[in-house]
Amino acid sequence: MNDYYIESATKSDMDFILNLNQNNMPAVSMLSSDLFLKFLNISDYIKIIKNDDESVGFLIGL
């Protein structure tokens, strides 16, 4: 059974987020590790979507 849930992203999610972002360019903007860390510090909403404990997506709201 698929068990989807959303949780707050942390620095440990950076590799997943950067890889997923890079794999979906040019549909999304470039995201560097420096920019991700900046977003992590200034954004009110950075979430990871998980399915059975595996990261499957993310959302950054500025």
N, C-alpha and C positions, 0 to 999 in steps of 0.2 A: 504494500500500500504506500502511496506517495504521501509523505508528511512534509508539506511546505511550511516554512515559518520565516519570519523576518527578525533580524537582530541588528544592533548597532555594529558598524564596522570598526575595526581597530587596526593598528599598524600591522598586526600579523596577517591581515587580509590583503596587504598591498600587492603581493605577487599575483594573487588571483585577479584582483581588479585591474592591474596593469596589463596582464596577459589577455584578459577578456576584452579590454578596451582596444588593445593593439590588433587583435584578431577581427575586430569589427570596423576598422578604419576603411574607407573614408566616411562611413555613415555616422561616425562620432568624431569628436575633436581629439587631437593628440593629448595624452595624459602622461606626464613624466612622474618619476618618483618624488621629485621636489614639489611639483604641483599637487600631487595626491596628499603629501604631508601638510601642505598649506591648507588644502580643503579640509583635512581632518581636524585642523586647529580652528578654522573659522566657520565651518558649516554647522548649521543646527541639525542637519539631516543627512547622514551618510549611513546607508543600510545595506546589509548583505541578505540576499534571499537564499535560503538553504532548502534542500530536499533530502530528507533522511541524513542530515549532518554533512552533506556535500554542498559546497557553494555553487550556485547556478546562475546568480545574477547580482547586480548591485544598482543602487540609485544614489546619486549625489544631488542634493537640493541646496542651492545657494540662496 
